């Protein structure tokens, strides 16, 4: 058995060595390679990767928090007593710095409709918190501590580049409190890889567009918690999973987890943090399907229906009608080529209400454009 264990460890070490580009020692003369030297070099490099994971986790865990969802306990009918608060559930969140202040980002489905909120930091202390604002449609909520926290609690910066530069195959760390197993509120972590980018799922009230799909284990209770790259940069907020057994505490993750990328959240932060502004998702009101050419190659998004409230309705004001094929959409002067209907959804997820956009489309053999501002998602 010791011999088998050595072989398996060597295989593991060599696997990591291949990932990080370990140079294998050259054999002396024409003799066989020195297996022990190869093993030791690979193991040393593997332990270096392990240390990087440990160091990154130590860096990010103080920003990862548990969000306790408080509900009002039932009171007898006719009673004038104020209902007592009790724990109704648990989610996760991440402490960030924005506009020189400390905030907590989580999901709307965690905190958006709670009777009260408590936040537990890594030092095990409970803090009161309030919901500042939310973007229900995209499952984003912003909280703020309402009491004093220790210097131990430090927010991480919001760096949109971190998710914009993300690539499939990169390793990611998820921190949070699945199933509220960590009753002391201290977050736990899981490791995985980015499985896919630009994913779209959900509909109606909660829509995840341009989402990050990864296989770091995420379960009920992880919602609202952060997703990190190995540099310790915040790249997303975990929110949905593909599960068996429904979406409650009895659900189990199939291995597909979905996160809202931080560059999608960033455009909403200023509005969320400003008490005088109402952060609302942008509304275009066009239902589309992927259009294809005669060879079956996607070539745009065909409009199948136009909501009567759509700011892009037409044709009297140059707007769109059913049958038009959208080929590009420009946001803040940056054009995005549209090949499929998914491209439309992904392009709009980072656009709050009143965002100026320009749509290029084809109607039959003619090309046209529409310019205007997004409405507000109802």
PEBEL-V145704 format. One record per pair of residues at least 4 apart in sequence whose ideal C-beta (glycine too) atoms are under 6 Angstrom apart, sorted by the first residue. I is the first residue (numbers start at 1). GAP is how many residues later the second one is. Records with the same first field share a line. If there is no record, write none. Layout:
I: GAP  GAP
This chain:
10: 29
13: 29  30  33
14: 28
16: 30  33
17: 5  25  28
20: 25
22: 20  23
24: 14
25: 9  12
27: 4  6
56: 174  176
57: 4  132
59: 173
60: 168  172
61: 61  126
62: 60  92
63: 31  32  93
64: 30  111  123  162
65: 28  54  56
66: 24  54  111  119
67: 24  26  39  43  44  52
68: 19  22  50
69: 19  20  45
70: 15  45  46
71: 17  44
72: 11  43
73: 10  11  13
75: 4  6  8
85: 31
90: 87  90  131
91: 19  132  133
92: 84  85  130  132  133
93: 11  13  131
94: 11  132
95: 9  60
96: 7  9  59  60  62
97: 58  60
98: 5  60  171
99: 174
102: 53
103: 39  41
104: 39
105: 132
106: 4  5  35  118
107: 32  116  117  132
108: 4  26  28  31  33
109: 30
110: 113  114
111: 6  20  30
112: 22  29
117: 12
118: 8
119: 8  10
120: 6  65
121: 4  32
122: 64
123: 29
124: 60  61
127: 18  20  22
128: 18  19
129: 14  16  17
130: 14  16
131: 12
132: 10  12
133: 9  139  146
134: 7
135: 5  133  144  146
137: 70  144  240
138: 143
139: 67  100
140: 125
142: 130
145: 4
149: 4
156: 78
158: 108
159: 74
160: 4  103  106
161: 4
162: 71  73
163: 72  73  98  99  100
164: 99
166: 69
168: 26
169: 24
170: 24
171: 22  59
172: 20  22  42  44  55
173: 16  18  55
174: 16  42  44  53  64
175: 12  14  50  51
176: 11  46  49
177: 5  10  44
178: 41  43  44
179: 42
180: 41
182: 4  6
190: 26  27
191: 25
192: 22  23  24
194: 20
195: 18  19  20
196: 17
198: 12  148
199: 12  14
200: 9  142  145
201: 7
202: 4  5  6
208: 32  50
209: 136  137  140
210: 54  136  139
211: 47
212: 24  47  49
213: 43  45
214: 43
215: 40
218: 4  20  23  39
219: 34
220: 29  31
222: 16
223: 16
225: 13
226: 8
227: 8  9  11  32
228: 4
229: 4  6
234: 28
235: 27
236: 23  24  25  26
237: 22  23
238: 21
239: 21
240: 18
241: 12  16
242: 12  14
243: 8  10
244: 8
245: 5  6  7
246: 5
247: 4
260: 4
264: 85  86
267: 83  85
268: 4  11  84
269: 4
271: 6  8
272: 7
280: 73  96  97
281: 96
282: 66  69  70  71  73  92
283: 91  92  93  94
284: 90
285: 22  24  25
286: 17  20
287: 17  18
288: 13  15  53  56
289: 13  15  52
290: 8  50  51
291: 8  9  11  34
292: 4  6
293: 4  6
298: 41  42
300: 25  26  27  38
301: 25  37  40  43
302: 23
303: 17  19  21
306: 4  7
311: 61  64
312: 7  8  58
313: 6
314: 5  6  7
315: 6
318: 52
319: 51
320: 4
324: 37  39
325: 36  37
326: 12  33  35
327: 11  33
328: 7  9  10  32
329: 7  9  18  30
330: 5  28
331: 26
336: 11
338: 5
339: 4
351: 4  23
353: 21  23
354: 19
355: 19
356: 17
358: 13
359: 11
360: 9
361: 7
362: 5
